[in-house]
Amino acid sequence: MKEKYAILLVRVSTLSQDAEPQVEDLRKYANERGYTNLEIIETKESGLIDLDKKSGTNTLFAFIKDNPKYNVVFATEISRLGRRQSVLHQIKEWFIANKIQLYVKDVGYSLLEDNGSVSTSGELMFSMYGLFAEAEIKQKKERFSRAKKVLMESGYSISGKTLFGYKRITLEGTPKRTTLVIDEVNANIVREIFKWYLQGSNVYEKRMSIKKIALECLKLGYPKYTHSKRNINKLLKEEGYTGEKITNNKRKNKNFQEGGAEAEYIISNNKIKYPLIISKDTYDLCQMRLKENNSKIDKSTKNITILSKLINCNKCKSHFTGNYRKNKGRNTSSYRCSSRSGTNNCVNKQSVSMSMLDSAIWCLIKTDLTALSKIISAFNPDKEVIENGIKLENLYKQREQINSAILNLKKRFNNFNMLKNIEEIDFVDIIYSKVEKLDKSKGEIENEIYKLEVEKTIKSENHKNIFKSIGENLLKIEDSKELLKKYIKLFINKIEVILHNQYFSIIYVENTSTINRFKIDDYFKNNTSKASISKITKDASISLNNYIILDKRNSQKIEAYRTHRKIISTKSKNMIAIKSWLGKDDILIHLNDLTTSKNSKYFTRFNFTKLNIY
């Protein structure tokens, strides 16, 4: 009796499935037809992949070419060859071209006639079985998709990466079903990040940009995920933290072919339930802030604008912004109304010297270092000293990691001669690009270390010596735009340029509520007359905010004056009216006469020196 050779083709879709039942069924079926020399080709792969990726089928083709006497293939059903008609058609054509017989056990189908040809009915039957196989998997996928949607809406079997702030656990009794629970440590960080973005981190930082939040997370030693601006931006936009979200995912369809029935992209809109971490109101407010046209957050990385978002236009109430310019090597940067051009087109076209205005505000603050020491004391320096110490330790570690990375890159560069297949210019470009990024990161970290070390020096002093410490560290503060900006915001809530011409500038300075409280307390201590106190408290127009007058007639030696009296109007270029505290008529004063004995009781001269940071 002639020996008969055949191949048993076995496929399962997942690693967890067992192929042995298919093998036994096919072995018995082939033996009944006299085939005893059997080669088993087994694969675990999806039935929907392309032919060039089907390892089992390609192994089959290669084996037949090397062993031509194995010219018969057994499969339990058509779907074991594949589940896409286009792929099944390719396999069928290869079988026919190479005169390979195919037996499909479950339906008793054979591809070839006895003479090796394919009948019309055989072609139709193959196509029909292929259609069934494709339709069956589509139905399975749809059922799976529906079941998955129901589970996700209930908070179970949520696929994809686990959101920061959650952890995935397996449910008892259902090893294949998972759910998400809150990771309290990281969830508190999520809540803190939302709070920072909406309210700031403390009294010094009332609003924080995404960049500053990422830097703060690095300083506090939070997980590396939060050190990235991109991740912070994604986190703030993640609706899942509110308890549920609807996905709008779009991914490339691997089965897409030009002219085929499959869509190029697969879009999924699933409702997913999450444990709640933040309220919907907080999330919605955050989205509104993210959509704002950067009108309240200074995103400048190249320039630090000290009075950013503090100066209001006296015409349209928009903010002044920094206009950075240099002319023949001389700094000519200025502040000007952000609505001077565009749709609003503010009529205020004046520019105010940035160095002059920044210096005037800081010199005003320096006249009252006692108030600065009080406000630092009021906000728990002990706690900040501890926090700053932790932040510094984390920054030192980060700096060491960067130094180590740079050292490793240097070693690689020194070992370049050992490489044979990479061009020198390509290698240098790669190394330079990496070192450049590390250098930028190190620069940012060094800057943060410097600021924190200055603050630590100031706040580490005993509360009674804070005043002395501030005085000793003034030069360090004046050396840093960012520190100046931080301390000015402790004092100043709003600035408005009332008058600005060639010879004089008048600037209204509204103190923060805390500073005003200190100033009013001090005023009452020094003015104990019951009548005067009663009059002051009844007069709603009286405040202890400041008006600064700059006398610029000698541009090389600007003179500065301040008053708590309200400047009501400017009658002309050189005449102002101030509020009388005793209810009499407004007092008219000529700006040329500020220092006369008659007017000296209304105005106090203070030292004006320009900052050296421009």
C-alpha positions as CSV (number, residue, x, y, z in Angstrom):
1,M,0.0,0.0,0.0
2,K,1.3,3.4,-1.0
3,E,2.2,5.7,1.9
4,K,0.2,9.0,2.0
5,Y,1.6,12.2,3.4
6,A,-0.3,15.2,4.7
7,I,0.0,18.4,6.8
8,L,-2.2,19.2,9.7
9,L,-2.6,23.0,9.8
10,V,-3.6,24.2,13.3
11,R,-4.2,27.8,14.4
12,V,-5.4,29.4,17.6
13,S,-5.8,33.1,18.2
14,T,-4.2,33.6,21.6
15,L,-1.4,32.1,23.7
16,S,-3.9,31.0,26.3
17,Q,-5.7,28.7,23.9
18,D,-4.9,25.0,23.6
19,A,-4.3,23.6,20.1
20,E,-4.2,20.0,21.1
21,P,-8.0,19.3,20.5
22,Q,-7.6,20.5,16.9
23,V,-4.6,18.3,16.4
24,E,-6.4,15.1,17.7
25,D,-9.5,15.8,15.6
26,L,-7.4,16.3,12.4
27,R,-5.2,13.3,13.1
28,K,-8.2,11.0,13.4
29,Y,-9.8,12.6,10.3
30,A,-6.6,12.2,8.3
31,N,-6.0,8.6,9.4
32,E,-9.6,7.6,8.3
33,R,-8.6,8.7,4.8
34,G,-5.4,6.7,4.8
35,Y,-2.9,9.5,5.7
36,T,-0.4,8.2,8.3
37,N,2.7,10.3,7.7
38,L,1.6,13.6,9.2
39,E,3.4,16.9,9.7
40,I,1.8,19.2,12.3
41,I,2.2,23.0,11.6
42,E,0.9,24.9,14.6
43,T,0.7,28.7,15.1
44,K,-0.8,31.1,17.5
45,E,-1.8,34.3,15.7
46,S,-4.8,36.4,14.7
47,G,-6.8,35.3,11.7
48,L,-7.1,38.9,10.5
49,I,-3.4,39.6,9.8
50,D,-2.0,40.0,6.3
51,L,-0.5,37.0,4.5
52,D,3.1,38.2,4.7
53,K,2.7,38.3,8.5
54,K,1.1,34.9,8.9
55,S,3.9,32.8,10.2
56,G,2.0,29.5,10.2
57,T,0.9,29.8,6.5
58,N,4.3,30.9,5.4
59,T,5.9,28.0,7.3
60,L,3.4,25.7,5.5
61,F,4.4,27.2,2.1
62,A,8.1,26.7,2.8
63,F,7.7,23.2,4.1
64,I,5.8,22.1,1.0
65,K,8.4,23.5,-1.3
66,D,11.1,21.5,0.6
67,N,8.9,18.4,0.9
68,P,6.8,18.1,-2.4
69,K,5.4,14.7,-1.4
70,Y,3.4,16.5,1.4
71,N,0.7,17.8,-1.1
72,V,-2.4,17.6,1.1
73,V,-3.4,19.9,3.9
74,F,-6.0,19.2,6.6
75,A,-7.8,22.0,8.6
76,T,-10.8,21.8,10.9
77,E,-12.5,24.8,9.3
78,I,-11.7,27.5,6.7
79,S,-11.2,30.1,9.4
80,R,-8.0,28.2,10.6
81,L,-6.4,29.5,7.3
82,G,-7.6,33.0,7.9
83,R,-10.7,35.2,8.5
84,R,-10.3,37.8,5.7
85,Q,-11.5,36.9,2.3
86,S,-8.7,38.7,0.6
87,V,-6.1,36.6,2.4
88,L,-8.1,33.4,1.9
89,H,-8.2,34.0,-1.8
90,Q,-4.4,34.4,-1.9
91,I,-4.0,31.0,-0.1
92,K,-6.5,29.3,-2.3
93,E,-4.7,30.5,-5.5
94,W,-1.4,29.3,-4.1
95,F,-2.9,25.8,-3.4
96,I,-4.4,25.6,-6.9
97,A,-1.1,26.8,-8.6
98,N,0.9,24.2,-6.7
99,K,-1.8,21.5,-6.9
100,I,-2.2,21.2,-3.1
101,Q,-5.4,19.5,-1.9
102,L,-7.2,21.1,1.0
103,Y,-9.6,19.1,3.2
104,V,-11.8,21.0,5.7
105,K,-13.0,18.6,8.3
106,D,-16.1,20.3,9.9
107,V,-17.9,20.8,6.6
108,G,-16.4,17.8,4.6
109,Y,-15.1,20.2,1.9
110,S,-12.2,19.4,-0.5
111,L,-10.8,22.1,-2.8
112,L,-9.5,20.0,-5.8
113,E,-11.2,17.5,-8.0
114,D,-9.6,14.1,-8.7
115,N,-7.9,15.6,-11.8
116,G,-6.4,18.4,-9.8
117,S,-8.7,21.1,-11.1
118,V,-11.3,23.2,-9.2
119,S,-14.9,23.1,-10.1
120,T,-17.1,26.1,-10.2
121,S,-19.1,24.8,-7.3
122,G,-15.9,24.3,-5.4
123,E,-14.9,27.9,-6.0
124,L,-18.3,29.1,-4.8
125,M,-18.2,26.9,-1.7
126,F,-14.8,28.1,-0.7
127,S,-15.9,31.8,-1.1
128,M,-19.0,31.1,0.8
129,Y,-17.1,29.5,3.7
130,G,-14.7,32.4,3.6
131,L,-17.5,34.8,3.8
132,F,-18.9,33.0,6.9
133,A,-15.5,33.0,8.6
134,E,-15.2,36.8,8.1
135,A,-18.8,37.5,9.1
136,E,-18.3,35.4,12.2
137,I,-15.3,37.3,13.5
138,K,-17.0,40.6,12.8
139,Q,-20.0,39.5,14.9
140,K,-17.6,38.3,17.7
141,K,-15.8,41.7,17.6
142,E,-19.1,43.6,17.8
143,R,-20.3,41.4,20.7
144,F,-17.0,41.9,22.5
145,S,-17.1,45.6,21.8
146,R,-20.6,45.9,23.2
147,A,-19.7,43.9,26.3
148,K,-16.6,45.9,26.8
149,K,-18.6,49.2,26.6
150,V,-21.0,48.0,29.3
151,L,-18.1,47.0,31.5
152,M,-16.2,50.3,31.0
153,E,-19.4,52.2,31.8
154,S,-19.6,50.3,35.1
155,G,-15.9,50.9,35.8
156,Y,-14.5,47.5,34.9
157,S,-12.0,46.1,32.4
158,I,-10.7,49.5,31.3
159,S,-8.0,49.0,28.7
160,G,-5.0,51.2,27.9
161,K,-2.5,52.9,30.1
162,T,-3.6,53.5,33.7
163,L,-4.1,57.2,34.4
164,F,-1.8,58.8,36.9
165,G,-3.6,58.9,40.2
166,Y,-5.1,55.4,39.8
167,K,-4.0,51.8,40.1
168,R,-5.4,48.7,38.4
169,I,-6.5,45.7,40.5
170,T,-7.9,42.3,39.5
171,L,-11.4,41.5,40.9
172,E,-11.8,38.5,43.1
173,G,-13.2,35.4,41.3
174,T,-12.8,37.0,37.9
175,P,-9.1,36.8,36.9
176,K,-9.7,38.4,33.5
177,R,-11.7,41.4,34.9
178,T,-10.0,44.4,36.4
179,T,-11.1,47.7,37.8
180,L,-9.4,51.0,38.8
181,V,-9.0,52.3,42.4
182,I,-7.6,55.6,43.6
183,D,-3.9,55.6,44.4
184,E,-4.1,58.1,47.3
185,V,-0.5,59.4,47.1
186,N,-0.6,60.2,43.4
187,A,-4.3,61.3,43.5
188,N,-3.3,64.0,46.1
189,I,-0.6,65.2,43.7
190,V,-3.3,65.4,40.9
191,R,-5.5,67.5,43.2
192,E,-2.5,69.7,44.1
193,I,-1.7,70.3,40.4
194,F,-5.2,71.4,39.7
195,K,-5.1,73.7,42.7
196,W,-1.8,75.2,41.7
197,Y,-3.0,75.9,38.2
198,L,-6.2,77.6,39.5
199,Q,-5.0,79.3,42.7
200,G,-1.2,79.2,42.8
201,S,1.1,77.3,45.1
202,N,1.2,79.9,47.9
203,V,1.0,83.6,48.5
204,Y,4.1,84.2,46.4
205,E,2.7,82.3,43.3
206,K,-0.9,83.3,42.8
207,R,-1.0,81.8,39.3
208,M,1.3,79.1,38.0
209,S,2.1,78.2,34.4
210,I,2.4,74.6,33.3
211,K,6.2,75.0,33.1
212,K,6.3,76.2,36.7
213,I,4.1,73.4,37.9
214,A,6.4,70.8,36.2
215,L,9.4,72.4,37.9
216,E,7.7,72.5,41.3
217,C,6.9,68.8,41.0
218,L,10.6,68.1,40.2
219,K,11.7,70.2,43.3
220,L,9.3,68.4,45.5
221,G,10.5,65.0,44.3
222,Y,7.1,63.9,42.8
223,P,7.1,61.0,40.3
224,K,9.0,61.6,37.1
225,Y,5.7,61.6,35.1
226,T,4.9,65.0,36.6
227,H,8.3,66.6,35.6
228,S,7.1,66.9,32.0
229,K,5.2,70.0,30.7
230,R,3.5,67.7,28.2
231,N,2.3,65.4,30.9
232,I,1.1,68.2,33.1
233,N,-0.9,69.6,30.2
234,K,-2.5,66.2,29.5
235,L,-3.2,65.8,33.2
236,L,-5.1,69.1,33.4
237,K,-7.2,68.1,30.4
238,E,-8.0,64.6,31.6
239,E,-11.8,64.4,32.2
240,G,-11.6,61.0,33.7
241,Y,-10.6,62.5,37.1
242,T,-14.2,63.9,37.4
243,G,-15.6,60.3,37.5
244,E,-16.3,59.6,33.9
245,K,-15.3,60.5,30.4
246,I,-16.2,59.7,26.8
247,T,-13.3,58.7,24.6
248,N,-12.8,59.9,21.1
249,N,-9.8,57.7,20.1
250,K,-8.7,57.3,16.5
251,R,-6.2,54.7,15.5
252,K,-4.9,53.3,12.2
253,N,-6.7,50.2,11.0
254,K,-4.1,47.4,10.4
255,N,-6.6,45.7,8.0
256,F,-7.1,48.8,5.8
257,Q,-6.3,48.3,2.1
258,E,-7.0,50.7,-0.8
259,G,-10.3,49.7,-2.4
260,G,-11.1,47.3,0.4
261,A,-14.1,47.3,2.7
262,E,-12.1,48.2,5.9
263,A,-12.0,51.8,7.1
264,E,-8.6,53.5,7.2
265,Y,-9.1,54.5,10.9
266,I,-10.9,52.9,13.8
267,I,-12.8,55.5,16.0
268,S,-14.0,54.5,19.4
269,N,-16.4,56.5,21.5
270,N,-16.7,54.7,24.8
271,K,-18.1,56.0,28.1
272,I,-15.7,55.1,30.9
273,K,-16.3,55.3,34.6
274,Y,-13.5,56.2,37.0
275,P,-13.3,56.8,40.8
276,L,-13.7,60.5,41.3
277,I,-10.6,62.5,42.2
278,I,-11.6,66.1,41.4
279,S,-15.0,67.8,41.1
280,K,-16.6,68.6,37.7
281,D,-16.7,72.3,38.7
282,T,-12.9,72.4,39.3
283,Y,-12.3,70.6,36.0
284,D,-14.6,73.0,34.0
285,L,-12.9,76.0,35.6
286,C,-9.5,74.6,34.7
287,Q,-10.6,74.1,31.1
288,M,-11.7,77.7,30.9
289,R,-8.4,78.9,32.2
290,L,-6.5,76.7,29.7
291,K,-8.5,78.3,26.8
292,E,-7.8,81.8,27.9
293,N,-5.6,83.8,25.5
294,N,-2.6,83.8,27.9
295,S,-3.9,87.1,29.4
296,K,-3.3,86.1,33.0
297,I,-0.3,83.8,32.8
298,D,3.2,84.9,31.7
299,K,4.6,82.2,29.5
300,S,7.8,84.0,28.6
301,T,10.8,81.8,28.9
302,K,13.4,84.1,27.3
303,N,12.4,87.2,29.3
304,I,11.1,87.5,32.8
305,T,8.8,90.5,33.0
306,I,8.9,91.7,36.6
307,L,5.6,93.6,36.6
308,S,3.8,91.2,34.3
309,K,0.0,91.3,34.8
310,L,0.2,94.0,37.4
311,I,0.0,97.2,35.3
312,N,-3.5,98.2,34.2
313,C,-4.1,100.6,31.3
314,N,-5.9,103.7,32.6
315,K,-7.9,103.9,29.3
316,C,-9.1,100.4,28.6
317,K,-8.1,98.5,31.8
318,S,-6.2,95.9,29.8
319,H,-2.8,94.7,31.1
320,F,0.4,96.2,30.0
321,T,2.9,93.8,28.5
322,G,6.7,93.9,28.1
323,N,8.1,95.1,24.7
324,Y,11.7,94.0,24.7
325,R,14.0,96.1,22.5
326,K,17.7,97.1,22.2
327,N,19.0,100.1,20.3
328,K,22.7,100.4,19.6
329,G,23.5,98.1,22.5
330,R,21.3,100.1,24.9
331,N,18.3,98.6,26.6
332,T,15.1,100.4,25.5
333,S,12.6,97.8,26.7
334,S,9.2,99.2,27.8
335,Y,5.7,98.5,29.0
336,R,2.8,99.3,26.8
337,C,-0.9,98.4,26.6
338,S,-1.6,95.0,25.2
339,S,-4.7,96.4,23.4
340,R,-2.9,99.2,21.5
341,S,-3.3,97.2,18.3
342,G,-5.8,94.6,17.2
343,T,-9.6,94.5,17.6
344,N,-9.8,96.6,20.8
345,N,-7.4,99.3,19.4
346,C,-6.8,101.2,22.7
347,V,-6.1,104.9,22.3
348,N,-3.3,104.7,24.8
349,K,-0.2,104.4,22.6
350,Q,2.3,105.5,25.3
351,S,5.3,103.3,26.2
352,V,6.8,103.5,29.7
353,S,10.4,102.6,30.3
354,M,10.7,99.1,31.8
355,S,13.8,99.8,33.8
356,M,12.4,103.1,35.2
357,L,9.1,101.6,36.3
358,D,10.5,98.4,37.7
359,S,13.1,100.4,39.6
360,A,10.6,102.9,41.0
361,I,8.3,100.1,42.3
362,W,11.2,98.2,44.0
363,C,12.6,101.4,45.5
364,L,9.2,102.1,46.9
365,I,9.2,98.7,48.5
366,K,12.6,99.2,50.0
367,T,11.3,102.2,51.9
368,D,9.3,99.8,54.0
369,L,11.4,96.7,54.7
370,T,9.7,96.4,58.0
371,A,6.4,95.5,56.2
372,L,8.3,93.0,54.1
373,S,9.7,91.3,57.2
374,K,6.2,91.2,58.7
375,I,4.6,89.6,55.7
376,I,7.3,86.9,55.6
377,S,6.8,86.3,59.3
378,A,3.0,86.1,58.7
379,F,3.4,83.2,56.3
380,N,5.1,80.7,58.5
381,P,8.8,80.9,57.6
382,D,9.6,77.7,59.6
383,K,7.4,75.6,57.3
384,E,8.9,77.2,54.2
385,V,12.4,76.6,55.4
386,I,11.7,72.9,55.7
387,E,10.0,72.8,52.3
388,N,12.8,74.7,50.6
389,G,15.3,72.3,52.2
390,I,13.5,69.4,50.6
391,K,13.3,71.1,47.2
392,L,17.0,71.9,47.3
393,E,17.9,68.3,48.0
394,N,15.8,67.1,45.1
395,L,17.4,69.8,42.8
396,Y,20.9,68.8,43.9
397,K,20.1,65.1,43.1
398,Q,18.8,66.1,39.7
399,R,21.9,68.2,39.0
400,E,24.1,65.3,39.9
401,Q,22.1,63.0,37.5
402,I,22.6,65.6,34.7
403,N,26.3,65.9,35.5
404,S,26.6,62.1,35.3
405,A,24.8,62.0,32.0
406,I,27.1,64.7,30.5
407,L,30.2,62.8,31.8
408,N,28.9,59.6,30.1
409,L,28.4,61.5,26.8
410,K,32.0,62.8,27.1
411,K,33.3,59.3,27.5
412,R,31.3,58.2,24.4
413,F,32.8,61.1,22.4
414,N,36.3,60.2,23.5
415,N,35.7,56.6,22.4
416,F,34.5,57.6,18.9
417,N,37.7,56.2,17.2
418,M,36.5,52.7,18.2
419,L,33.4,53.1,15.9
420,K,33.7,52.0,12.3
421,N,30.2,52.4,10.7
422,I,29.1,55.9,11.8
423,E,30.3,59.1,10.1
424,E,32.0,61.6,12.5
425,I,29.7,64.4,11.6
426,D,26.6,62.3,12.4
427,F,28.1,61.2,15.7
428,V,29.0,64.7,16.7
429,D,25.5,66.0,15.9
430,I,23.9,63.2,18.0
431,I,26.2,64.0,21.0
432,Y,25.8,67.7,20.7
433,S,22.0,67.5,20.5
434,K,21.9,65.5,23.7
435,V,24.4,67.7,25.6
436,E,22.5,70.8,24.5
437,K,19.3,69.5,26.1
438,L,21.1,68.5,29.2
439,D,22.9,71.9,29.4
440,K,19.5,73.7,29.1
441,S,18.0,71.6,31.9
442,K,21.1,72.1,34.1
443,G,20.8,75.9,33.6
444,E,17.1,75.9,34.7
445,I,18.0,73.8,37.8
446,E,21.0,76.0,38.7
447,N,18.7,79.1,38.5
448,E,16.1,77.4,40.8
449,I,18.9,76.4,43.2
450,Y,20.2,80.0,43.4
451,K,16.7,81.4,44.1
452,L,15.9,78.8,46.8
453,E,19.3,79.3,48.5
454,V,18.7,83.0,48.7
455,E,15.2,82.4,50.1
456,K,16.5,79.8,52.5
457,T,19.1,82.3,53.8
458,I,16.4,84.9,54.4
459,K,13.8,82.6,56.0
460,S,16.2,80.5,58.0
461,E,16.9,83.5,60.3
462,N,15.1,83.8,63.6
463,H,11.8,85.8,63.1
464,K,13.2,88.7,65.1
465,N,16.2,88.9,62.7
466,I,14.2,88.7,59.4
467,F,14.5,92.4,58.9
468,K,18.3,92.3,59.3
469,S,18.5,89.2,57.0
470,I,16.4,90.9,54.2
471,G,18.7,94.0,54.3
472,E,21.8,91.8,54.0
473,N,20.3,89.9,51.1
474,L,18.9,92.8,49.1
475,L,21.7,92.7,46.6
476,K,21.1,89.0,45.9
477,I,17.4,89.7,45.4
478,E,18.1,92.6,43.1
479,D,20.4,90.3,41.1
480,S,17.5,88.0,40.1
481,K,14.5,89.1,38.0
482,E,12.5,86.2,39.2
483,L,13.1,86.9,42.9
484,L,12.2,90.6,42.3
485,K,9.0,89.6,40.7
486,K,8.2,87.3,43.5
487,Y,8.8,89.8,46.3
488,I,7.1,92.7,44.4
489,K,3.9,90.5,44.1
490,L,3.9,90.2,47.9
491,F,3.4,94.0,48.1
492,I,1.7,95.1,44.9
493,N,-1.8,94.1,43.7
494,K,-2.2,96.7,40.9
495,I,-0.3,99.5,39.1
496,E,-1.7,102.3,37.0
497,V,0.2,105.0,35.1
498,I,-1.8,108.2,35.7
499,L,0.5,110.6,34.0
500,H,3.5,110.1,31.8
501,N,5.3,112.8,29.9
502,Q,8.8,114.0,29.2
503,Y,9.3,115.6,32.6
504,F,7.0,113.8,35.1
505,S,5.4,110.4,35.6
506,I,2.7,109.7,38.2
507,I,2.1,106.0,39.1
508,Y,-0.8,104.6,41.3
509,V,0.3,101.6,43.3
510,E,-2.4,99.5,45.0
511,N,-1.0,97.4,47.8
512,T,-2.0,93.8,48.5
513,S,-4.7,93.5,51.3
514,T,-2.1,92.1,53.7
515,I,0.3,95.0,53.3
516,N,-2.5,97.5,53.6
517,R,-3.6,95.9,56.8
518,F,0.0,96.3,58.2
519,K,0.1,99.9,57.0
520,I,-3.3,100.9,58.5
521,D,-2.3,99.3,61.8
522,D,0.9,101.2,61.8
523,Y,-0.9,104.4,60.9
524,F,-3.4,104.1,63.8
525,K,-0.5,103.5,66.2
526,N,1.1,106.7,65.1
527,N,-2.1,108.8,64.9
528,T,-3.9,108.2,68.2
529,S,-6.3,111.2,68.0
530,K,-9.8,109.8,68.2
531,A,-11.1,112.5,65.9
532,S,-8.6,111.8,63.2
533,I,-9.1,108.0,63.4
534,S,-12.9,108.4,63.3
535,K,-12.6,110.7,60.2
536,I,-10.2,108.3,58.4
537,T,-12.3,105.2,59.0
538,K,-15.5,107.0,57.8
539,D,-13.9,108.3,54.6
540,A,-14.2,105.5,52.1
541,S,-11.9,107.2,49.6
542,I,-9.0,107.2,52.0
543,S,-6.5,104.3,51.6
544,L,-2.9,103.8,52.5
545,N,-2.0,102.8,48.9
546,N,0.7,104.9,47.3
547,Y,1.1,107.4,44.5
548,I,4.6,107.7,43.1
549,I,5.7,110.9,41.4
550,L,8.9,110.8,39.3
551,D,10.6,114.0,38.5
552,K,12.6,113.3,35.3
553,R,13.7,116.9,34.4
554,N,17.2,115.7,35.1
555,S,17.2,112.3,33.4
556,Q,20.6,111.4,34.9
557,K,19.2,112.0,38.5
558,I,15.5,111.1,38.7
559,E,13.8,112.2,41.9
560,A,11.1,110.1,43.4
561,Y,8.2,111.1,45.8
562,R,5.4,109.2,47.3
563,T,2.1,110.1,49.0
564,H,-0.9,108.3,50.6
565,R,-3.1,111.1,49.5
566,K,-5.3,110.3,46.5
567,I,-4.4,112.1,43.4
568,I,-7.8,112.9,41.9
569,S,-6.8,114.5,38.6
570,T,-4.1,116.1,36.6
571,K,-5.3,119.6,35.6
572,S,-2.4,120.2,33.2
573,K,1.0,118.7,32.4
574,N,2.4,120.2,35.6
575,M,-0.6,120.6,37.9
576,I,-2.3,117.9,40.1
577,A,-5.2,117.9,42.5
578,I,-5.0,115.7,45.7
579,K,-7.7,114.7,48.1
580,S,-8.0,116.6,51.4
581,W,-8.4,114.3,54.4
582,L,-10.4,116.8,56.4
583,G,-13.2,117.3,53.8
584,K,-12.0,120.6,52.5
585,D,-11.6,121.5,48.9
586,D,-9.2,119.5,46.8
587,I,-5.6,120.8,47.1
588,L,-4.0,122.0,43.9
589,I,-0.2,121.5,43.7
590,H,2.3,122.4,41.0
591,L,4.7,119.5,40.3
592,N,7.6,121.9,40.3
593,D,6.8,122.7,43.9
594,L,6.7,119.3,45.5
595,T,9.6,120.1,47.9
596,T,8.4,123.5,49.1
597,S,7.7,123.7,52.8
598,K,4.0,124.3,52.0
599,N,3.7,120.9,50.2
600,S,6.3,118.8,51.9
601,K,3.7,117.6,54.4
602,Y,1.9,115.8,51.6
603,F,4.9,114.2,49.8
604,T,7.8,112.1,51.1
605,R,10.9,111.9,49.0
606,F,12.6,108.5,48.7
607,N,15.8,107.2,47.1
608,F,15.5,106.2,43.4
609,T,18.2,104.0,41.9
610,K,17.9,102.0,38.7
611,L,18.2,98.2,38.9
612,N,21.3,96.7,37.2
613,I,19.6,93.7,35.6
614,Y,18.8,94.9,32.1
